[in-house]
């Protein structure tokens, strides 16, 4: 079977295979992207590039039903959620098209002494390699491509092997939007070919969204070759509940935070840390709501993903955790469930569960809640629920994560930076920080 294939998550049937790129095709992609970076990327204005990016966003909106159907076909996402993903992607392209001129404007520096002037001018790096995941096939590309094309960087895009149709459809969009040859090049590369591309002098930087294992491998090769890397990796985000005046509403938020994309979201809430006085009531209502949601759950992205999650759950139970589940697994369909009684001795305590399984922990105090929340190798997002504004600010300040959301979930937006710390990676996407990652902040000091 080809590495790149569309496999129906619900049945396991291989729907269509795509040929993996040959070495000549990889070389052609590198040559075209490098040439476009030296030419188009440096000879056009920000406004000219932004106009093309705007058209990319418009085409996403115009073709959202087509793109969404491909997402459903490749990784099993509900159609309404897939359409929402494409619409969010279109909004990302529009944001950068609207704001690129201001975000990339020269930045004067006030001199402390001497004559003349100084400024920082943002200019492109060159050709970049993007390595994308399967869980958000359109959105992840938008976060990377939108800002960097406005900068004048060009892109070689290696998508997830299970998303070849989405990858091809987006290549058509960039072509139809009028980007020149080489500005955006999709390539169905192998891991060995990716390693070769990272090491190639024509690639000036790498962005990866994916697993810890993939991130470590990419960062190692990039480090040996002195290439900048942006990594958005896994997460085991805490949802801290300290007080509430509406427990049912809080439980609803907790369920939404856990089950988004069938639990296959890096910044989904995965560990629920609940104050002792609310713990019993929360667990009862949360478990009931999670298990009741099973009827609407779509399959995980693949049977292999379900196998990995099953191993984690089985191991957690074998080591003393208690599982309340909605039923039994059927292929890639994984029953929703809640784990309690997970202790620090349990391997699950510091694992990421990429699917519809939640862990709940009891905290006797604010201090213990923060300790539990931070006792993880990850540091992507986090959630704090409390009726006390001072406590919210205090706890948010102490959370070791790249993002903290207070009294709300699913609050991501195009202007807000996205990224983490620790084993969740480094660098930021979206907002003004996202466009600033792969730019040469060039000092120009003049006496004239």
Secondary structure as a PSIPRED ss2 file (coil, helix, strand):
# PSIPRED VFORMAT (PSIPRED V4.0)

   1 X C   1.000  0.000  0.000
   2 X C   1.000  0.000  0.000
   3 X C   1.000  0.000  0.000
   4 X E   0.000  0.000  1.000
   5 X E   0.000  0.000  1.000
   6 X E   0.000  0.000  1.000
   7 X E   0.000  0.000  1.000
   8 X C   1.000  0.000  0.000
   9 X C   1.000  0.000  0.000
  10 X C   1.000  0.000  0.000
  11 X C   1.000  0.000  0.000
  12 X C   1.000  0.000  0.000
  13 X C   1.000  0.000  0.000
  14 X E   0.000  0.000  1.000
  15 X E   0.000  0.000  1.000
  16 X E   0.000  0.000  1.000
  17 X E   0.000  0.000  1.000
  18 X E   0.000  0.000  1.000
  19 X C   1.000  0.000  0.000
  20 X C   1.000  0.000  0.000
  21 X C   1.000  0.000  0.000
  22 X C   1.000  0.000  0.000
  23 X H   0.000  1.000  0.000
  24 X H   0.000  1.000  0.000
  25 X H   0.000  1.000  0.000
  26 X H   0.000  1.000  0.000
  27 X H   0.000  1.000  0.000
  28 X H   0.000  1.000  0.000
  29 X H   0.000  1.000  0.000
  30 X H   0.000  1.000  0.000
  31 X H   0.000  1.000  0.000
  32 X H   0.000  1.000  0.000
  33 X H   0.000  1.000  0.000
  34 X H   0.000  1.000  0.000
  35 X H   0.000  1.000  0.000
  36 X H   0.000  1.000  0.000
  37 X H   0.000  1.000  0.000
  38 X H   0.000  1.000  0.000
  39 X C   1.000  0.000  0.000
  40 X H   0.000  1.000  0.000
  41 X H   0.000  1.000  0.000
  42 X H   0.000  1.000  0.000
  43 X H   0.000  1.000  0.000
  44 X C   1.000  0.000  0.000
  45 X C   1.000  0.000  0.000
  46 X H   0.000  1.000  0.000
  47 X H   0.000  1.000  0.000
  48 X H   0.000  1.000  0.000
  49 X H   0.000  1.000  0.000
  50 X H   0.000  1.000  0.000
  51 X H   0.000  1.000  0.000
  52 X H   0.000  1.000  0.000
  53 X H   0.000  1.000  0.000
  54 X H   0.000  1.000  0.000
  55 X H   0.000  1.000  0.000
  56 X H   0.000  1.000  0.000
  57 X H   0.000  1.000  0.000
  58 X H   0.000  1.000  0.000
  59 X H   0.000  1.000  0.000
  60 X H   0.000  1.000  0.000
  61 X H   0.000  1.000  0.000
  62 X H   0.000  1.000  0.000
  63 X C   1.000  0.000  0.000
  64 X H   0.000  1.000  0.000
  65 X H   0.000  1.000  0.000
  66 X H   0.000  1.000  0.000
  67 X H   0.000  1.000  0.000
  68 X H   0.000  1.000  0.000
  69 X H   0.000  1.000  0.000
  70 X H   0.000  1.000  0.000
  71 X H   0.000  1.000  0.000
  72 X H   0.000  1.000  0.000
  73 X H   0.000  1.000  0.000
  74 X H   0.000  1.000  0.000
  75 X H   0.000  1.000  0.000
  76 X C   1.000  0.000  0.000
  77 X C   1.000  0.000  0.000
  78 X C   1.000  0.000  0.000
  79 X H   0.000  1.000  0.000
  80 X H   0.000  1.000  0.000
  81 X H   0.000  1.000  0.000
  82 X H   0.000  1.000  0.000
  83 X H   0.000  1.000  0.000
  84 X H   0.000  1.000  0.000
  85 X H   0.000  1.000  0.000
  86 X H   0.000  1.000  0.000
  87 X H   0.000  1.000  0.000
  88 X H   0.000  1.000  0.000
  89 X H   0.000  1.000  0.000
  90 X H   0.000  1.000  0.000
  91 X H   0.000  1.000  0.000
  92 X H   0.000  1.000  0.000
  93 X H   0.000  1.000  0.000
  94 X H   0.000  1.000  0.000
  95 X H   0.000  1.000  0.000
  96 X H   0.000  1.000  0.000
  97 X H   0.000  1.000  0.000
  98 X H   0.000  1.000  0.000
  99 X H   0.000  1.000  0.000
 100 X H   0.000  1.000  0.000
 101 X H   0.000  1.000  0.000
 102 X H   0.000  1.000  0.000
 103 X H   0.000  1.000  0.000
 104 X C   1.000  0.000  0.000
 105 X C   1.000  0.000  0.000
 106 X C   1.000  0.000  0.000
 107 X E   0.000  0.000  1.000
 108 X E   0.000  0.000  1.000
 109 X C   1.000  0.000  0.000
 110 X C   1.000  0.000  0.000
 111 X C   1.000  0.000  0.000
 112 X C   1.000  0.000  0.000
 113 X C   1.000  0.000  0.000
 114 X C   1.000  0.000  0.000
 115 X C   1.000  0.000  0.000
 116 X C   1.000  0.000  0.000
 117 X E   0.000  0.000  1.000
 118 X E   0.000  0.000  1.000
 119 X E   0.000  0.000  1.000
 120 X E   0.000  0.000  1.000
 121 X E   0.000  0.000  1.000
 122 X E   0.000  0.000  1.000
 123 X E   0.000  0.000  1.000
 124 X E   0.000  0.000  1.000
 125 X C   1.000  0.000  0.000
 126 X C   1.000  0.000  0.000
 127 X E   0.000  0.000  1.000
 128 X E   0.000  0.000  1.000
 129 X E   0.000  0.000  1.000
 130 X E   0.000  0.000  1.000
 131 X E   0.000  0.000  1.000
 132 X C   1.000  0.000  0.000
 133 X C   1.000  0.000  0.000
 134 X C   1.000  0.000  0.000
 135 X C   1.000  0.000  0.000
 136 X C   1.000  0.000  0.000
 137 X C   1.000  0.000  0.000
 138 X C   1.000  0.000  0.000
 139 X H   0.000  1.000  0.000
 140 X H   0.000  1.000  0.000
 141 X H   0.000  1.000  0.000
 142 X H   0.000  1.000  0.000
 143 X H   0.000  1.000  0.000
 144 X H   0.000  1.000  0.000
 145 X H   0.000  1.000  0.000
 146 X H   0.000  1.000  0.000
 147 X H   0.000  1.000  0.000
 148 X H   0.000  1.000  0.000
 149 X H   0.000  1.000  0.000
 150 X H   0.000  1.000  0.000
 151 X H   0.000  1.000  0.000
 152 X C   1.000  0.000  0.000
 153 X C   1.000  0.000  0.000
 154 X E   0.000  0.000  1.000
 155 X E   0.000  0.000  1.000
 156 X E   0.000  0.000  1.000
 157 X E   0.000  0.000  1.000
 158 X E   0.000  0.000  1.000
 159 X C   1.000  0.000  0.000
 160 X C   1.000  0.000  0.000
 161 X C   1.000  0.000  0.000
 162 X C   1.000  0.000  0.000
 163 X C   1.000  0.000  0.000
 164 X H   0.000  1.000  0.000
 165 X H   0.000  1.000  0.000
 166 X H   0.000  1.000  0.000
 167 X H   0.000  1.000  0.000
 168 X H   0.000  1.000  0.000
 169 X H   0.000  1.000  0.000
 170 X H   0.000  1.000  0.000
 171 X H   0.000  1.000  0.000
 172 X H   0.000  1.000  0.000
 173 X H   0.000  1.000  0.000
 174 X H   0.000  1.000  0.000
 175 X H   0.000  1.000  0.000
 176 X H   0.000  1.000  0.000
 177 X C   1.000  0.000  0.000
 178 X C   1.000  0.000  0.000
 179 X C   1.000  0.000  0.000
 180 X C   1.000  0.000  0.000
 181 X C   1.000  0.000  0.000
 182 X C   1.000  0.000  0.000
 183 X C   1.000  0.000  0.000
 184 X E   0.000  0.000  1.000
 185 X E   0.000  0.000  1.000
 186 X E   0.000  0.000  1.000
 187 X C   1.000  0.000  0.000
 188 X C   1.000  0.000  0.000
 189 X C   1.000  0.000  0.000
 190 X C   1.000  0.000  0.000
 191 X H   0.000  1.000  0.000
 192 X H   0.000  1.000  0.000
 193 X H   0.000  1.000  0.000
 194 X H   0.000  1.000  0.000
 195 X H   0.000  1.000  0.000
 196 X H   0.000  1.000  0.000
 197 X H   0.000  1.000  0.000
 198 X H   0.000  1.000  0.000
 199 X H   0.000  1.000  0.000
 200 X C   1.000  0.000  0.000
 201 X C   1.000  0.000  0.000
 202 X C   1.000  0.000  0.000
 203 X E   0.000  0.000  1.000
 204 X E   0.000  0.000  1.000
 205 X E   0.000  0.000  1.000
 206 X E   0.000  0.000  1.000
 207 X E   0.000  0.000  1.000
 208 X E   0.000  0.000  1.000
 209 X E   0.000  0.000  1.000
 210 X C   1.000  0.000  0.000
 211 X C   1.000  0.000  0.000
 212 X H   0.000  1.000  0.000
 213 X H   0.000  1.000  0.000
 214 X H   0.000  1.000  0.000
 215 X H   0.000  1.000  0.000
 216 X H   0.000  1.000  0.000
 217 X H   0.000  1.000  0.000
 218 X H   0.000  1.000  0.000
 219 X H   0.000  1.000  0.000
 220 X H   0.000  1.000  0.000
 221 X H   0.000  1.000  0.000
 222 X H   0.000  1.000  0.000
 223 X H   0.000  1.000  0.000
 224 X H   0.000  1.000  0.000
 225 X C   1.000  0.000  0.000
 226 X C   1.000  0.000  0.000
 227 X C   1.000  0.000  0.000
 228 X E   0.000  0.000  1.000
 229 X E   0.000  0.000  1.000
 230 X E   0.000  0.000  1.000
 231 X E   0.000  0.000  1.000
 232 X E   0.000  0.000  1.000
 233 X C   1.000  0.000  0.000
 234 X C   1.000  0.000  0.000
 235 X C   1.000  0.000  0.000
 236 X C   1.000  0.000  0.000
 237 X E   0.000  0.000  1.000
 238 X E   0.000  0.000  1.000
 239 X E   0.000  0.000  1.000
 240 X E   0.000  0.000  1.000
 241 X E   0.000  0.000  1.000
 242 X C   1.000  0.000  0.000
 243 X C   1.000  0.000  0.000
 244 X C   1.000  0.000  0.000
 245 X C   1.000  0.000  0.000
 246 X C   1.000  0.000  0.000
 247 X H   0.000  1.000  0.000
 248 X H   0.000  1.000  0.000
 249 X H   0.000  1.000  0.000
 250 X H   0.000  1.000  0.000
 251 X H   0.000  1.000  0.000
 252 X H   0.000  1.000  0.000
 253 X H   0.000  1.000  0.000
 254 X H   0.000  1.000  0.000
 255 X H   0.000  1.000  0.000
 256 X H   0.000  1.000  0.000
 257 X H   0.000  1.000  0.000
 258 X H   0.000  1.000  0.000
 259 X H   0.000  1.000  0.000
 260 X H   0.000  1.000  0.000
 261 X H   0.000  1.000  0.000
 262 X H   0.000  1.000  0.000
 263 X H   0.000  1.000  0.000
 264 X C   1.000  0.000  0.000
 265 X C   1.000  0.000  0.000
 266 X C   1.000  0.000  0.000
 267 X C   1.000  0.000  0.000
 268 X C   1.000  0.000  0.000
 269 X E   0.000  0.000  1.000
 270 X E   0.000  0.000  1.000
 271 X E   0.000  0.000  1.000
 272 X E   0.000  0.000  1.000
 273 X E   0.000  0.000  1.000
 274 X E   0.000  0.000  1.000
 275 X E   0.000  0.000  1.000
 276 X H   0.000  1.000  0.000
 277 X H   0.000  1.000  0.000
 278 X H   0.000  1.000  0.000
 279 X H   0.000  1.000  0.000
 280 X H   0.000  1.000  0.000
 281 X H   0.000  1.000  0.000
 282 X H   0.000  1.000  0.000
 283 X H   0.000  1.000  0.000
 284 X H   0.000  1.000  0.000
 285 X H   0.000  1.000  0.000
 286 X H   0.000  1.000  0.000
 287 X H   0.000  1.000  0.000
 288 X H   0.000  1.000  0.000
 289 X H   0.000  1.000  0.000
 290 X H   0.000  1.000  0.000
 291 X H   0.000  1.000  0.000
 292 X H   0.000  1.000  0.000
 293 X H   0.000  1.000  0.000
 294 X H   0.000  1.000  0.000
 295 X H   0.000  1.000  0.000
 296 X H   0.000  1.000  0.000
 297 X C   1.000  0.000  0.000
 298 X C   1.000  0.000  0.000
 299 X C   1.000  0.000  0.000
 300 X C   1.000  0.000  0.000
 301 X C   1.000  0.000  0.000
 302 X C   1.000  0.000  0.000
 303 X H   0.000  1.000  0.000
 304 X H   0.000  1.000  0.000
 305 X H   0.000  1.000  0.000
 306 X H   0.000  1.000  0.000
 307 X H   0.000  1.000  0.000
 308 X H   0.000  1.000  0.000
 309 X H   0.000  1.000  0.000
 310 X H   0.000  1.000  0.000
 311 X H   0.000  1.000  0.000
 312 X H   0.000  1.000  0.000
 313 X H   0.000  1.000  0.000
 314 X H   0.000  1.000  0.000
 315 X H   0.000  1.000  0.000
 316 X H   0.000  1.000  0.000
 317 X H   0.000  1.000  0.000
 318 X H   0.000  1.000  0.000
 319 X C   1.000  0.000  0.000
 320 X C   1.000  0.000  0.000
 321 X C   1.000  0.000  0.000
 322 X E   0.000  0.000  1.000
 323 X E   0.000  0.000  1.000
 324 X E   0.000  0.000  1.000
 325 X E   0.000  0.000  1.000
 326 X C   1.000  0.000  0.000
 327 X C   1.000  0.000  0.000
 328 X C   1.000  0.000  0.000
 329 X C   1.000  0.000  0.000
 330 X E   0.000  0.000  1.000
 331 X C   1.000  0.000  0.000
 332 X C   1.000  0.000  0.000
 333 X E   0.000  0.000  1.000
 334 X C   1.000  0.000  0.000
 335 X C   1.000  0.000  0.000
 336 X C   1.000  0.000  0.000
 337 X E   0.000  0.000  1.000
 338 X E   0.000  0.000  1.000
 339 X E   0.000  0.000  1.000
 340 X E   0.000  0.000  1.000
 341 X C   1.000  0.000  0.000
 342 X C   1.000  0.000  0.000
 343 X C   1.000  0.000  0.000
 344 X C   1.000  0.000  0.000
 345 X C   1.000  0.000  0.000
 346 X C   1.000  0.000  0.000
 347 X H   0.000  1.000  0.000
 348 X H   0.000  1.000  0.000
 349 X H   0.000  1.000  0.000
 350 X H   0.000  1.000  0.000
 351 X C   1.000  0.000  0.000
 352 X C   1.000  0.000  0.000
 353 X C   1.000  0.000  0.000
 354 X C   1.000  0.000  0.000
 355 X C   1.000  0.000  0.000
 356 X C   1.000  0.000  0.000
 357 X E   0.000  0.000  1.000
 358 X E   0.000  0.000  1.000
 359 X E   0.000  0.000  1.000
 360 X E   0.000  0.000  1.000
 361 X E   0.000  0.000  1.000
 362 X E   0.000  0.000  1.000
 363 X E   0.000  0.000  1.000
 364 X C   1.000  0.000  0.000
 365 X C   1.000  0.000  0.000
 366 X H   0.000  1.000  0.000
 367 X H   0.000  1.000  0.000
 368 X H   0.000  1.000  0.000
 369 X H   0.000  1.000  0.000
 370 X H   0.000  1.000  0.000
 371 X H   0.000  1.000  0.000
 372 X H   0.000  1.000  0.000
 373 X H   0.000  1.000  0.000
 374 X H   0.000  1.000  0.000
 375 X C   1.000  0.000  0.000
 376 X C   1.000  0.000  0.000
 377 X C   1.000  0.000  0.000
 378 X E   0.000  0.000  1.000
 379 X E   0.000  0.000  1.000
 380 X C   1.000  0.000  0.000
 381 X C   1.000  0.000  0.000
 382 X E   0.000  0.000  1.000
 383 X E   0.000  0.000  1.000
 384 X E   0.000  0.000  1.000
 385 X E   0.000  0.000  1.000
 386 X C   1.000  0.000  0.000
 387 X C   1.000  0.000  0.000
 388 X C   1.000  0.000  0.000
 389 X H   0.000  1.000  0.000
 390 X H   0.000  1.000  0.000
 391 X H   0.000  1.000  0.000
 392 X H   0.000  1.000  0.000
 393 X H   0.000  1.000  0.000
 394 X H   0.000  1.000  0.000
 395 X H   0.000  1.000  0.000
 396 X H   0.000  1.000  0.000
 397 X H   0.000  1.000  0.000
 398 X H   0.000  1.000  0.000
 399 X C   1.000  0.000  0.000
 400 X C   1.000  0.000  0.000
 401 X C   1.000  0.000  0.000
 402 X C   1.000  0.000  0.000
 403 X C   1.000  0.000  0.000
 404 X C   1.000  0.000  0.000
 405 X E   0.000  0.000  1.000
 406 X E   0.000  0.000  1.000
 407 X C   1.000  0.000  0.000
 408 X C   1.000  0.000  0.000
 409 X C   1.000  0.000  0.000
 410 X C   1.000  0.000  0.000
 411 X C   1.000  0.000  0.000
 412 X C   1.000  0.000  0.000
 413 X C   1.000  0.000  0.000
 414 X C   1.000  0.000  0.000
 415 X C   1.000  0.000  0.000
 416 X C   1.000  0.000  0.000
 417 X C   1.000  0.000  0.000
 418 X E   0.000  0.000  1.000
 419 X C   1.000  0.000  0.000
 420 X C   1.000  0.000  0.000
 421 X E   0.000  0.000  1.000
 422 X E   0.000  0.000  1.000
 423 X C   1.000  0.000  0.000
 424 X C   1.000  0.000  0.000
 425 X E   0.000  0.000  1.000
 426 X E   0.000  0.000  1.000
 427 X C   1.000  0.000  0.000
 428 X C   1.000  0.000  0.000
 429 X E   0.000  0.000  1.000
 430 X C   1.000  0.000  0.000
 431 X H   0.000  1.000  0.000
 432 X H   0.000  1.000  0.000
 433 X H   0.000  1.000  0.000
 434 X H   0.000  1.000  0.000
 435 X H   0.000  1.000  0.000
 436 X C   1.000  0.000  0.000
 437 X C   1.000  0.000  0.000
 438 X C   1.000  0.000  0.000
 439 X E   0.000  0.000  1.000
 440 X E   0.000  0.000  1.000
 441 X E   0.000  0.000  1.000
 442 X E   0.000  0.000  1.000
 443 X E   0.000  0.000  1.000
 444 X E   0.000  0.000  1.000
 445 X E   0.000  0.000  1.000
 446 X E   0.000  0.000  1.000
 447 X C   1.000  0.000  0.000
 448 X C   1.000  0.000  0.000
